[in-house]
Amino acid sequence: MISNMTLVQQADCCSPSEETQELTLEIRDGGGGSYVYFTTTGWAIDPEDIDELVPQLKKLIKQYDIDNLF
């Protein structure tokens, strides 16, 4: 069952360190339905890249819902 994914990218030019950036997306369910929980120590995204992130979120939610039907 897929309930989380971690996106990784190289540090950007404005980053205070040379470490890679990680963003973990996790599906959680508090009893009232599933929601996406974000965990990161730092993640930068260009405005035009937001449209590429949304399908990844939808894919994660859809897979979680399919896996939890049975």
Distance bins in CASP14 RR format, pairs under 12 A and 6 or more apart:
PFRMAT RR
TARGET T0000
AUTHOR 0000-0000-0000
RMODE 2
METHOD distances of the structure
MODEL  1
1 27 0 0 0 0 1 0 0 0 0 0 0
1 60 0 0 0 0 0 1 0 0 0 0 0
1 63 1 0 0 1 0 0 0 0 0 0 0
1 64 1 0 0 1 0 0 0 0 0 0 0
1 65 0 0 0 0 0 1 0 0 0 0 0
1 66 0 0 0 0 1 0 0 0 0 0 0
1 67 1 0 1 0 0 0 0 0 0 0 0
1 68 1 0 0 1 0 0 0 0 0 0 0
1 69 0 0 0 0 0 1 0 0 0 0 0
1 70 0 0 0 0 0 1 0 0 0 0 0
2 25 0 0 0 0 0 1 0 0 0 0 0
2 26 0 0 0 0 0 1 0 0 0 0 0
2 27 0 0 0 0 1 0 0 0 0 0 0
2 56 0 0 0 0 0 1 0 0 0 0 0
2 59 0 0 0 0 1 0 0 0 0 0 0
2 60 1 0 0 1 0 0 0 0 0 0 0
2 61 0 0 0 0 0 1 0 0 0 0 0
2 62 0 0 0 0 1 0 0 0 0 0 0
2 63 1 0 1 0 0 0 0 0 0 0 0
2 64 1 0 0 1 0 0 0 0 0 0 0
2 65 0 0 0 0 0 1 0 0 0 0 0
2 66 0 0 0 0 1 0 0 0 0 0 0
2 67 1 0 0 1 0 0 0 0 0 0 0
2 68 0 0 0 0 0 1 0 0 0 0 0
3 24 0 0 0 0 0 1 0 0 0 0 0
3 25 0 0 0 0 1 0 0 0 0 0 0
3 26 1 0 0 1 0 0 0 0 0 0 0
3 27 1 0 1 0 0 0 0 0 0 0 0
3 28 0 0 0 0 1 0 0 0 0 0 0
3 29 0 0 0 0 1 0 0 0 0 0 0
3 34 0 0 0 0 1 0 0 0 0 0 0
3 35 0 0 0 0 0 1 0 0 0 0 0
3 36 0 0 0 0 0 1 0 0 0 0 0
3 37 0 0 0 0 0 1 0 0 0 0 0
3 60 0 0 0 0 1 0 0 0 0 0 0
3 61 0 0 0 0 0 1 0 0 0 0 0
3 63 0 0 0 0 1 0 0 0 0 0 0
3 64 1 0 1 0 0 0 0 0 0 0 0
3 65 0 0 0 0 0 1 0 0 0 0 0
3 66 0 0 0 0 0 1 0 0 0 0 0
3 67 1 0 0 1 0 0 0 0 0 0 0
3 68 0 0 0 0 1 0 0 0 0 0 0
4 22 0 0 0 0 0 1 0 0 0 0 0
4 23 0 0 0 0 0 1 0 0 0 0 0
4 24 1 0 0 1 0 0 0 0 0 0 0
4 25 1 0 0 1 0 0 0 0 0 0 0
4 26 1 1 0 0 0 0 0 0 0 0 0
4 27 1 0 0 1 0 0 0 0 0 0 0
4 28 0 0 0 0 1 0 0 0 0 0 0
4 34 0 0 0 0 0 1 0 0 0 0 0
4 36 0 0 0 0 1 0 0 0 0 0 0
4 37 0 0 0 0 1 0 0 0 0 0 0
4 38 0 0 0 0 0 1 0 0 0 0 0
4 39 0 0 0 0 1 0 0 0 0 0 0
4 56 0 0 0 0 0 1 0 0 0 0 0
4 57 0 0 0 0 0 1 0 0 0 0 0
4 60 1 0 0 1 0 0 0 0 0 0 0
4 61 0 0 0 0 0 1 0 0 0 0 0
4 63 0 0 0 0 0 1 0 0 0 0 0
4 64 0 0 0 0 1 0 0 0 0 0 0
5 22 0 0 0 0 0 1 0 0 0 0 0
5 23 0 0 0 0 1 0 0 0 0 0 0
5 24 1 0 0 1 0 0 0 0 0 0 0
5 25 1 0 1 0 0 0 0 0 0 0 0
5 26 0 0 0 0 1 0 0 0 0 0 0
5 27 0 0 0 0 1 0 0 0 0 0 0
5 36 0 0 0 0 0 1 0 0 0 0 0
5 37 0 0 0 0 0 1 0 0 0 0 0
5 38 0 0 0 0 0 1 0 0 0 0 0
5 39 0 0 0 0 0 1 0 0 0 0 0
5 53 0 0 0 0 0 1 0 0 0 0 0
5 56 1 0 0 1 0 0 0 0 0 0 0
5 57 0 0 0 0 1 0 0 0 0 0 0
5 59 0 0 0 0 1 0 0 0 0 0 0
5 60 1 0 1 0 0 0 0 0 0 0 0
5 61 0 0 0 0 0 1 0 0 0 0 0
5 63 0 0 0 0 1 0 0 0 0 0 0
5 64 0 0 0 0 0 1 0 0 0 0 0
6 20 0 0 0 0 0 1 0 0 0 0 0
6 21 0 0 0 0 0 1 0 0 0 0 0
6 22 1 0 1 0 0 0 0 0 0 0 0
6 23 1 0 0 1 0 0 0 0 0 0 0
6 24 1 0 1 0 0 0 0 0 0 0 0
6 25 1 0 0 1 0 0 0 0 0 0 0
6 26 0 0 0 0 1 0 0 0 0 0 0
6 38 0 0 0 0 0 1 0 0 0 0 0
6 39 0 0 0 0 1 0 0 0 0 0 0
6 40 0 0 0 0 1 0 0 0 0 0 0
6 41 0 0 0 0 0 1 0 0 0 0 0
6 43 0 0 0 0 0 1 0 0 0 0 0
6 56 0 0 0 0 0 1 0 0 0 0 0
6 60 0 0 0 0 0 1 0 0 0 0 0
7 20 0 0 0 0 0 1 0 0 0 0 0
7 21 0 0 0 0 1 0 0 0 0 0 0
7 22 1 0 0 1 0 0 0 0 0 0 0
7 23 1 0 1 0 0 0 0 0 0 0 0
7 24 1 0 0 1 0 0 0 0 0 0 0
7 25 1 0 0 1 0 0 0 0 0 0 0
7 26 0 0 0 0 0 1 0 0 0 0 0
7 38 0 0 0 0 0 1 0 0 0 0 0
7 39 0 0 0 0 0 1 0 0 0 0 0
7 40 0 0 0 0 1 0 0 0 0 0 0
7 42 0 0 0 0 0 1 0 0 0 0 0
7 43 1 0 0 1 0 0 0 0 0 0 0
7 44 0 0 0 0 0 1 0 0 0 0 0
7 45 0 0 0 0 1 0 0 0 0 0 0
7 49 0 0 0 0 0 1 0 0 0 0 0
7 52 0 0 0 0 0 1 0 0 0 0 0
7 53 0 0 0 0 1 0 0 0 0 0 0
7 56 1 0 0 1 0 0 0 0 0 0 0
7 57 0 0 0 0 0 1 0 0 0 0 0
7 60 0 0 0 0 0 1 0 0 0 0 0
8 19 0 0 0 0 0 1 0 0 0 0 0
8 20 1 0 1 0 0 0 0 0 0 0 0
8 21 1 0 0 1 0 0 0 0 0 0 0
8 22 1 0 1 0 0 0 0 0 0 0 0
8 23 0 0 0 0 1 0 0 0 0 0 0
8 24 0 0 0 0 1 0 0 0 0 0 0
8 40 0 0 0 0 0 1 0 0 0 0 0
8 42 0 0 0 0 0 1 0 0 0 0 0
8 43 0 0 0 0 1 0 0 0 0 0 0
9 15 0 0 0 0 0 1 0 0 0 0 0
9 19 0 0 0 0 0 1 0 0 0 0 0
9 20 1 0 0 1 0 0 0 0 0 0 0
9 21 1 0 1 0 0 0 0 0 0 0 0
9 22 0 0 0 0 1 0 0 0 0 0 0
9 23 0 0 0 0 1 0 0 0 0 0 0
9 40 0 0 0 0 0 1 0 0 0 0 0
9 42 0 0 0 0 0 1 0 0 0 0 0
9 43 1 0 0 1 0 0 0 0 0 0 0
9 44 0 0 0 0 1 0 0 0 0 0 0
9 45 0 0 0 0 1 0 0 0 0 0 0
9 46 0 0 0 0 0 1 0 0 0 0 0
9 49 0 0 0 0 1 0 0 0 0 0 0
9 52 0 0 0 0 0 1 0 0 0 0 0
9 53 0 0 0 0 0 1 0 0 0 0 0
10 17 0 0 0 0 0 1 0 0 0 0 0
10 18 0 0 0 0 1 0 0 0 0 0 0
10 19 0 0 0 0 1 0 0 0 0 0 0
10 20 1 0 1 0 0 0 0 0 0 0 0
10 21 1 0 0 1 0 0 0 0 0 0 0
10 22 0 0 0 0 0 1 0 0 0 0 0
10 43 0 0 0 0 0 1 0 0 0 0 0
10 44 0 0 0 0 0 1 0 0 0 0 0
11 17 1 0 0 1 0 0 0 0 0 0 0
11 18 1 0 1 0 0 0 0 0 0 0 0
11 19 1 0 1 0 0 0 0 0 0 0 0
11 20 1 0 0 1 0 0 0 0 0 0 0
11 21 1 0 0 1 0 0 0 0 0 0 0
11 22 0 0 0 0 0 1 0 0 0 0 0
11 41 0 0 0 0 0 1 0 0 0 0 0
11 42 0 0 0 0 1 0 0 0 0 0 0
11 43 0 0 0 0 0 1 0 0 0 0 0
11 44 0 0 0 0 1 0 0 0 0 0 0
12 18 0 0 0 0 0 1 0 0 0 0 0
12 19 0 0 0 0 0 1 0 0 0 0 0
12 20 0 0 0 0 0 1 0 0 0 0 0
12 21 1 0 0 1 0 0 0 0 0 0 0
12 42 0 0 0 0 0 1 0 0 0 0 0
12 43 0 0 0 0 1 0 0 0 0 0 0
12 44 1 0 1 0 0 0 0 0 0 0 0
12 45 0 0 0 0 1 0 0 0 0 0 0
12 46 0 0 0 0 1 0 0 0 0 0 0
12 49 0 0 0 0 0 1 0 0 0 0 0
13 44 0 0 0 0 1 0 0 0 0 0 0
13 46 0 0 0 0 0 1 0 0 0 0 0
14 21 0 0 0 0 0 1 0 0 0 0 0
14 42 0 0 0 0 0 1 0 0 0 0 0
14 44 1 0 0 1 0 0 0 0 0 0 0
14 46 0 0 0 0 0 1 0 0 0 0 0
15 21 1 0 0 1 0 0 0 0 0 0 0
15 41 0 0 0 0 0 1 0 0 0 0 0
15 42 0 0 0 0 1 0 0 0 0 0 0
15 43 0 0 0 0 0 1 0 0 0 0 0
15 44 1 0 0 1 0 0 0 0 0 0 0
16 41 0 0 0 0 0 1 0 0 0 0 0
16 42 0 0 0 0 0 1 0 0 0 0 0
16 44 0 0 0 0 0 1 0 0 0 0 0
17 41 0 0 0 0 0 1 0 0 0 0 0
17 42 0 0 0 0 1 0 0 0 0 0 0
19 40 0 0 0 0 0 1 0 0 0 0 0
19 41 0 0 0 0 1 0 0 0 0 0 0
19 42 0 0 0 0 1 0 0 0 0 0 0
19 43 0 0 0 0 0 1 0 0 0 0 0
20 40 0 0 0 0 0 1 0 0 0 0 0
20 41 0 0 0 0 0 1 0 0 0 0 0
20 42 0 0 0 0 0 1 0 0 0 0 0
20 43 0 0 0 0 0 1 0 0 0 0 0
20 44 0 0 0 0 0 1 0 0 0 0 0
21 40 1 0 0 1 0 0 0 0 0 0 0
21 41 0 0 0 0 1 0 0 0 0 0 0
21 42 1 0 1 0 0 0 0 0 0 0 0
21 43 1 0 1 0 0 0 0 0 0 0 0
21 44 1 0 0 1 0 0 0 0 0 0 0
21 45 0 0 0 0 1 0 0 0 0 0 0
22 38 0 0 0 0 0 1 0 0 0 0 0
22 39 0 0 0 0 1 0 0 0 0 0 0
22 40 1 0 0 1 0 0 0 0 0 0 0
22 41 1 0 0 1 0 0 0 0 0 0 0
22 42 1 0 0 1 0 0 0 0 0 0 0
22 43 1 0 0 1 0 0 0 0 0 0 0
22 44 0 0 0 0 0 1 0 0 0 0 0
23 36 0 0 0 0 0 1 0 0 0 0 0
23 37 0 0 0 0 0 1 0 0 0 0 0
23 38 1 0 0 1 0 0 0 0 0 0 0
23 39 1 0 0 1 0 0 0 0 0 0 0
23 40 1 0 1 0 0 0 0 0 0 0 0
23 41 0 0 0 0 1 0 0 0 0 0 0
23 42 1 0 0 1 0 0 0 0 0 0 0
23 43 1 0 1 0 0 0 0 0 0 0 0
23 44 0 0 0 0 1 0 0 0 0 0 0
23 45 0 0 0 0 1 0 0 0 0 0 0
23 49 0 0 0 0 0 1 0 0 0 0 0
23 53 0 0 0 0 1 0 0 0 0 0 0
23 56 0 0 0 0 1 0 0 0 0 0 0
23 57 0 0 0 0 0 1 0 0 0 0 0
23 60 0 0 0 0 0 1 0 0 0 0 0
24 36 0 0 0 0 0 1 0 0 0 0 0
24 37 0 0 0 0 1 0 0 0 0 0 0
24 38 1 0 0 1 0 0 0 0 0 0 0
24 39 1 0 1 0 0 0 0 0 0 0 0
24 40 1 0 0 1 0 0 0 0 0 0 0
24 41 0 0 0 0 0 1 0 0 0 0 0
24 42 0 0 0 0 0 1 0 0 0 0 0
24 43 0 0 0 0 1 0 0 0 0 0 0
24 60 0 0 0 0 0 1 0 0 0 0 0
25 34 0 0 0 0 0 1 0 0 0 0 0
25 35 0 0 0 0 0 1 0 0 0 0 0
25 36 1 0 1 0 0 0 0 0 0 0 0
25 37 1 0 0 1 0 0 0 0 0 0 0
25 38 1 0 0 1 0 0 0 0 0 0 0
25 39 0 0 0 0 1 0 0 0 0 0 0
25 40 0 0 0 0 1 0 0 0 0 0 0
25 43 0 0 0 0 0 1 0 0 0 0 0
25 53 0 0 0 0 1 0 0 0 0 0 0
25 54 0 0 0 0 0 1 0 0 0 0 0
25 56 1 0 0 1 0 0 0 0 0 0 0
25 57 1 0 0 1 0 0 0 0 0 0 0
25 58 0 0 0 0 0 1 0 0 0 0 0
25 59 0 0 0 0 0 1 0 0 0 0 0
25 60 1 0 1 0 0 0 0 0 0 0 0
25 61 0 0 0 0 1 0 0 0 0 0 0
25 63 0 0 0 0 0 1 0 0 0 0 0
25 64 0 0 0 0 0 1 0 0 0 0 0
26 34 0 0 0 0 0 1 0 0 0 0 0
26 35 0 0 0 0 1 0 0 0 0 0 0
26 36 1 0 0 1 0 0 0 0 0 0 0
26 37 1 0 1 0 0 0 0 0 0 0 0
26 38 1 0 0 1 0 0 0 0 0 0 0
26 39 1 0 0 1 0 0 0 0 0 0 0
26 40 0 0 0 0 0 1 0 0 0 0 0
26 57 0 0 0 0 0 1 0 0 0 0 0
26 60 0 0 0 0 1 0 0 0 0 0 0
26 61 0 0 0 0 0 1 0 0 0 0 0
26 64 0 0 0 0 1 0 0 0 0 0 0
27 33 0 0 0 0 1 0 0 0 0 0 0
27 34 1 0 1 0 0 0 0 0 0 0 0
27 35 1 0 0 1 0 0 0 0 0 0 0
27 36 1 0 0 1 0 0 0 0 0 0 0
27 37 1 0 0 1 0 0 0 0 0 0 0
27 38 0 0 0 0 0 1 0 0 0 0 0
27 57 0 0 0 0 1 0 0 0 0 0 0
27 58 0 0 0 0 0 1 0 0 0 0 0
27 59 0 0 0 0 0 1 0 0 0 0 0
27 60 1 0 0 1 0 0 0 0 0 0 0
27 61 1 0 0 1 0 0 0 0 0 0 0
27 62 0 0 0 0 0 1 0 0 0 0 0
27 63 0 0 0 0 1 0 0 0 0 0 0
27 64 1 0 1 0 0 0 0 0 0 0 0
27 65 0 0 0 0 1 0 0 0 0 0 0
27 66 0 0 0 0 0 1 0 0 0 0 0
27 67 0 0 0 0 1 0 0 0 0 0 0
27 68 0 0 0 0 1 0 0 0 0 0 0
28 34 1 0 0 1 0 0 0 0 0 0 0
28 35 1 0 1 0 0 0 0 0 0 0 0
28 36 1 0 0 1 0 0 0 0 0 0 0
28 37 1 0 1 0 0 0 0 0 0 0 0
28 38 0 0 0 0 0 1 0 0 0 0 0
28 39 0 0 0 0 0 1 0 0 0 0 0
28 60 0 0 0 0 0 1 0 0 0 0 0
28 61 0 0 0 0 0 1 0 0 0 0 0
28 64 0 0 0 0 1 0 0 0 0 0 0
28 68 0 0 0 0 0 1 0 0 0 0 0
29 35 1 0 0 1 0 0 0 0 0 0 0
29 36 0 0 0 0 0 1 0 0 0 0 0
29 37 0 0 0 0 0 1 0 0 0 0 0
29 61 0 0 0 0 0 1 0 0 0 0 0
29 64 0 0 0 0 1 0 0 0 0 0 0
29 65 0 0 0 0 0 1 0 0 0 0 0
29 67 0 0 0 0 0 1 0 0 0 0 0
29 68 0 0 0 0 1 0 0 0 0 0 0
30 37 0 0 0 0 0 1 0 0 0 0 0
31 68 0 0 0 0 0 1 0 0 0 0 0
33 61 0 0 0 0 0 1 0 0 0 0 0
33 64 0 0 0 0 0 1 0 0 0 0 0
33 65 0 0 0 0 1 0 0 0 0 0 0
33 68 0 0 0 0 0 1 0 0 0 0 0
34 57 0 0 0 0 0 1 0 0 0 0 0
34 60 0 0 0 0 1 0 0 0 0 0 0
34 61 1 0 0 1 0 0 0 0 0 0 0
34 62 0 0 0 0 0 1 0 0 0 0 0
34 63 0 0 0 0 0 1 0 0 0 0 0
34 64 1 0 1 0 0 0 0 0 0 0 0
34 65 1 0 0 1 0 0 0 0 0 0 0
34 66 0 0 0 0 0 1 0 0 0 0 0
34 67 0 0 0 0 0 1 0 0 0 0 0
34 68 0 0 0 0 1 0 0 0 0 0 0
35 57 0 0 0 0 0 1 0 0 0 0 0
35 60 0 0 0 0 0 1 0 0 0 0 0
35 61 0 0 0 0 1 0 0 0 0 0 0
35 64 0 0 0 0 0 1 0 0 0 0 0
35 65 0 0 0 0 0 1 0 0 0 0 0
36 53 0 0 0 0 0 1 0 0 0 0 0
36 54 0 0 0 0 0 1 0 0 0 0 0
36 56 0 0 0 0 0 1 0 0 0 0 0
36 57 1 0 1 0 0 0 0 0 0 0 0
36 58 0 0 0 0 1 0 0 0 0 0 0
36 59 0 0 0 0 0 1 0 0 0 0 0
36 60 1 0 0 1 0 0 0 0 0 0 0
36 61 1 0 0 1 0 0 0 0 0 0 0
36 62 0 0 0 0 0 1 0 0 0 0 0
36 64 0 0 0 0 1 0 0 0 0 0 0
37 57 0 0 0 0 0 1 0 0 0 0 0
37 60 0 0 0 0 0 1 0 0 0 0 0
37 61 0 0 0 0 0 1 0 0 0 0 0
37 64 0 0 0 0 0 1 0 0 0 0 0
38 45 0 0 0 0 0 1 0 0 0 0 0
38 53 0 0 0 0 0 1 0 0 0 0 0
38 57 0 0 0 0 1 0 0 0 0 0 0
38 60 0 0 0 0 0 1 0 0 0 0 0
43 49 0 0 0 0 0 1 0 0 0 0 0
43 50 0 0 0 0 0 1 0 0 0 0 0
43 53 0 0 0 0 1 0 0 0 0 0 0
44 50 0 0 0 0 0 1 0 0 0 0 0
45 51 0 0 0 0 0 1 0 0 0 0 0
45 52 0 0 0 0 1 0 0 0 0 0 0
45 53 1 0 0 1 0 0 0 0 0 0 0
45 54 0 0 0 0 0 1 0 0 0 0 0
45 56 0 0 0 0 0 1 0 0 0 0 0
46 52 0 0 0 0 1 0 0 0 0 0 0
46 53 0 0 0 0 0 1 0 0 0 0 0
47 53 0 0 0 0 0 1 0 0 0 0 0
49 55 0 0 0 0 0 1 0 0 0 0 0
49 56 0 0 0 0 0 1 0 0 0 0 0
50 56 0 0 0 0 0 1 0 0 0 0 0
50 57 0 0 0 0 0 1 0 0 0 0 0
51 57 0 0 0 0 0 1 0 0 0 0 0
51 58 0 0 0 0 0 1 0 0 0 0 0
52 58 0 0 0 0 0 1 0 0 0 0 0
52 59 0 0 0 0 0 1 0 0 0 0 0
53 59 0 0 0 0 0 1 0 0 0 0 0
53 60 0 0 0 0 0 1 0 0 0 0 0
54 60 0 0 0 0 0 1 0 0 0 0 0
54 61 0 0 0 0 0 1 0 0 0 0 0
55 61 0 0 0 0 0 1 0 0 0 0 0
55 62 0 0 0 0 0 1 0 0 0 0 0
56 62 0 0 0 0 0 1 0 0 0 0 0
56 63 0 0 0 0 0 1 0 0 0 0 0
57 63 0 0 0 0 0 1 0 0 0 0 0
57 64 0 0 0 0 0 1 0 0 0 0 0
58 64 0 0 0 0 0 1 0 0 0 0 0
58 65 0 0 0 0 0 1 0 0 0 0 0
59 65 0 0 0 0 0 1 0 0 0 0 0
59 66 0 0 0 0 0 1 0 0 0 0 0
60 66 0 0 0 0 0 1 0 0 0 0 0
60 67 0 0 0 0 0 1 0 0 0 0 0
61 67 0 0 0 0 0 1 0 0 0 0 0
61 68 0 0 0 0 0 1 0 0 0 0 0
62 68 0 0 0 0 0 1 0 0 0 0 0
62 69 0 0 0 0 0 1 0 0 0 0 0
63 69 0 0 0 0 0 1 0 0 0 0 0
END
